[in-house]
Amino acid sequence: MKIDSANVNVSDLLHCLNFVLRLTGPSNRCGSNQLFGGKENCSGFNINKYIFDGMTVREYQQMIKQRFHEDDPQFSLTKHLKYDIEKGFIELQG
């Protein structure tokens, strides 16, 4: 099964933990050097510095939990991934 921009809006990414990220295009995200609680803010730009082709959704979520403060208003285990899939930067294969 593949989750991409055509079907991400009807997919629950929390049920796709073993799916693999495939980087399909360069991200156009911009970032800042803002901190939240002593850690980088949980922006899509900062997240995308740490992802790699072949990473699982579970690994993606673990990285977010480890690198970003959960009280950050932008903290989300799926929001940024879903955005990047919608824009065609990432596909999930499972």
C-alpha positions in Angstrom: 0.0 0.0 0.0 1.2 3.5 -0.7 0.1 6.7 1.0 0.7 9.9 -1.1 -1.0 13.2 -1.8 -4.0 11.5 -3.4 -5.0 9.5 -0.3 -3.3 11.0 2.7 -6.5 12.9 3.8 -8.3 9.6 4.2 -5.4 7.8 6.0 -4.8 7.6 9.7 -1.0 7.9 10.0 -1.1 6.6 13.6 -2.0 3.2 12.1 0.9 3.3 9.7 3.8 3.0 12.1 5.7 0.4 10.1 5.3 2.3 6.8 8.5 3.6 5.2 9.1 7.2 4.2 10.2 7.7 0.6 11.6 11.1 -0.1 10.1 12.0 -3.5 11.1 15.7 -3.8 12.9 18.5 -2.1 11.0 20.3 0.7 10.5 24.0 0.3 10.1 24.6 4.0 11.7 27.7 5.6 12.9 27.7 9.2 14.1 29.8 12.1 16.5 29.5 15.0 13.8 29.7 17.6 13.9 27.6 20.6 11.1 26.2 22.8 12.0 24.9 26.2 15.7 24.8 25.4 15.1 22.7 22.2 14.7 23.6 18.6 11.1 24.5 17.8 9.1 21.7 16.3 8.8 23.2 12.8 8.6 21.2 9.6 11.9 22.7 8.6 13.6 21.5 11.7 12.0 18.1 11.5 13.1 17.6 7.9 16.8 18.1 8.9 16.6 14.7 10.7 14.5 12.5 8.3 15.9 10.1 5.8 14.7 7.9 3.0 13.8 4.5 4.5 12.9 5.8 7.9 9.7 4.3 9.3 6.8 6.4 10.7 7.6 4.9 14.1 11.2 6.1 13.8 9.9 9.5 12.6 7.7 9.8 15.7 10.5 8.7 18.0 12.8 11.4 16.6 10.2 14.0 17.2 9.7 12.9 20.8 13.4 13.0 21.4 14.4 16.2 19.7 11.4 18.5 20.3 9.6 19.7 23.4 6.1 18.3 23.7 4.7 21.6 25.1 5.8 23.4 21.9 2.5 24.6 20.2 3.8 23.1 16.9 4.6 19.7 18.4 2.7 16.9 16.5 3.6 13.4 15.7 1.7 13.5 12.4 0.8 17.1 11.3 4.2 17.9 9.6 4.4 14.5 8.0 0.9 14.8 6.6 1.7 18.2 5.2 4.9 17.0 3.4 2.9 14.1 1.9 0.2 16.4 0.8 2.8 18.6 -0.9 4.4 15.6 -2.7 7.7 15.7 -0.8 7.2 12.3 0.9 5.3 9.1 0.2 4.7 6.3 2.6 5.1 2.7 1.5 3.8 -0.2 3.6 
